[in-house]
């Protein structure tokens, strides 16, 4: 009596792609990097923006889907923002009282006049996207609020033989609140921000006119998982 052993093997076509398991509990867009052009609104009558004003923004947002399809989500995060503003608003200080002085530079010759802000921010967003588990290329619309604290301010005025630098301004509204709107496809996303409260409080005056200054930012936002 003869015994025989046999085995079989299923053949896989050479060009057949091996399927991978999809993650149906994915989260989207958790890190962000952005570049903006900054605009000043609600300025005093004689104050104008001049030169380039830009911003750099980065941070982490926790993406929390709120429906089964996971195309709707809430995002809450923490980030950092640095911004520069070129303009002709002079910020100085009384030597005796150390009280802030605000004035326009209309008719004054100067080489540089800008201020810089550094903020810690927390974005809160409602997110809609067309994402699916097997691709990171999709349409998105994110809108919400961004709450920040302005922890460093630097105003720098320069003219031949004179430089005025101010970092401690009591009239600053250090708590910043702004509305945001971002939309785009895949890598390139247009980003808009508008501050809901002015940069300076009602004590900042040029003659009898409040300095105010609301900030608008327009630029590009890039998201990374």
PyMOL commands that set and color helices and strands:
alter all, ss='L'
color gray80, all
select strands_A, chain A and resi 31-41+54-65+72-86+89-93+100-104+112-129+139-159+162-166+175-185+188-195+205-206+209-210+214-224
alter strands_A, ss='S'
color yellow, strands_A
deselect
rebuild
show_as cartoon
